[in-house]
Amino acid sequence: MKNGFASSRKRYKNCFKKENKKHTYLLFINKKMAAVKGYIKLQIPGGQANPAPPVGPALGQYGVPIQDFTSQFNDQTKDKMGVKLPVVITVFEDRTFTFVVKQPPMSTLVKNKLNLKKGSGVPHKEKVGHLSFDQCKEIAEEKMPDLNSKDLA
C-alpha cells in the first residue's frame, strides 16, 4: 500500500483500516476493552451538576466516581448554564465512564423561542403562544444532531 499503512502494520497490531469517501481512518482495538456495565440517562441543568439526587444515587449504583463526572460535566456544559440537558452515561465494568450530552428537550426549545416561563395551565383550551413555520424550522435545525435524519426535507 502506498499510504504507509502496510509498513506501520507491524507497529499497530490491533488496528484496522476504515475508508470513507473523504477520509481514511485507523481504528485501534484494545484487547482489554472493558465491557459495558450499563447506561444511565439523566436530565441535568447545564453547568450545575452536583452529587445530590438524582445524579449521586444514579451514579453510585454503578460505582462511578461522582465527583469526576460532575466536574467533567460542568466543564463541558458551562456555556449552557441552567438549561436542562439530557445526558447518556455509559458505565464500563472497570468503573470508568463516558458521557454524551444531547440537545435540550423540544419543550424547552419551544418555550425559549416564544420567551415563555411555563406552558399552558389548561392544555388544548388556553393557548399561550403561536409558532411560525420559520421558528419551527430554526428549532428543528438546532435539534438536528439528536435526530436520526440527514436533513429537514
N, C-alpha and C positions, 0 to 999 in steps of 0.2 A: 504494500500500500504506500502511496506517495505521501500521505499526510503524517507519517511518522507514528501512526498508531501501532503498526506491527513491531517496530523497534521498541516501543515503550511497553509492549505487551508483557515483556519479561518483568518489568518493574511493577506493573499493575496486574497482579494475578487475578484479583477479584473484581474485575470490571468488564463491562461490555459496551459496545458502541451502539448508539441510537441516532439515526439520521432523520432529520426533518428537512423540509424544503429549503429552509434558510440556514439552519444550524446543524452542527454535529456535536453530540454530547457524549461524554464518557461517564457512564453511570457506575458508581462504585458500590459493591455489595460487601457488607461487613458480615463475616461468617457468624459473628457473635451478636447479631441483631436481637434486641430484646423483643419478646412477644408483647403484643398489645394486651394490657390487662383490662382496659375499659375506656369508655368515653364519658365525659361529663359535659352536659350542656347547661350553661347558666346565662342569665342576663344581668350584667353588672354595669353600674354607671361608669362611664369613661373617666380614667384618672382617679377613681375613688374606691378602688378595691381595698378591702381590709379583712383581717382574719375573722371578723364577726360573721354570724349567719347571713346569708346562705353559703358564702364562699368557704369558710373554715370547715364546717361539718362535711360538706360535699367532698372537699379535697382530703380531709382526714380519713375518710372511709377507705381511700386507696393508698394512704401513706405518702402522699405528695408533700414536699416541703412547702408549707403555706406561705411563708414569708418570701420565698424565692418567686413563687407565682405572682403574688401581689405586687412585688417591686417590678418585675418584668412587665406585667400588665399595665401598671400605672405609667411606666416609662413609655410604653408603646402607644398608649391612648391619651396622653396628656393634652393633645390638641383637640380632643373631643370631650372636654371636661363636662361631666354631669349628664351627658346623653347616654341613655340606656343602650348598651351594646350586647348583642348575643355573642357568646364565645363558646367554642367547642375545644375541650381539653382532651388530648389523647394521653393516657397514662400507660406506661410500659411496666413490665414485670420487675425491672430493676429500680422502680420508683422515680424514674425520670419522666419528663413530660414535654409535650409540645402543645401549643395552642394556636387557634386561628380565630381572629376577631372578624366578625362579619359586619355588614351594614346595619344601621338601626332598623327596628321593625317598621313596617309600612305605615302603621297608625301614627307613629312618632314623626315620620317624614311628612305625612299629610297635615298633622297639627302644626308643624313648624312652617310649612308652606302657607298655611292660612293664618298664621300668627294667633293660634288658639292656645289657651292654657289647658282646657279639657274638652272632651267631646260632649255630645248632647246627653242631657239627663233623661230624655224620653226619646229613644231611637225610633225612627220611621214616622214620628209625629212632629217633633220640634227640630227644625233644621238650623245648623249653626254656621254653615258656610257653603260656598259653591266653588268647585274646582273647574278651571277651564281645561281644554284639551292640551294646551301648551304646558300648563302646570303639571298635568298628569304625565306628560312626556318627559319633563325635567325630573320628576320623581323616579320614573322608570329607568332613566339613564343613570341616576345616582345609585339605584338598587341593582343595576346590571351585573356587577361582579358576583352577586349571590344567586342570580338566576341561571337556569340551565338552557340558555338560548344564545345564539350568536349575535342577534340584532333585535331591534324592536319591531321589525316588519312582520 
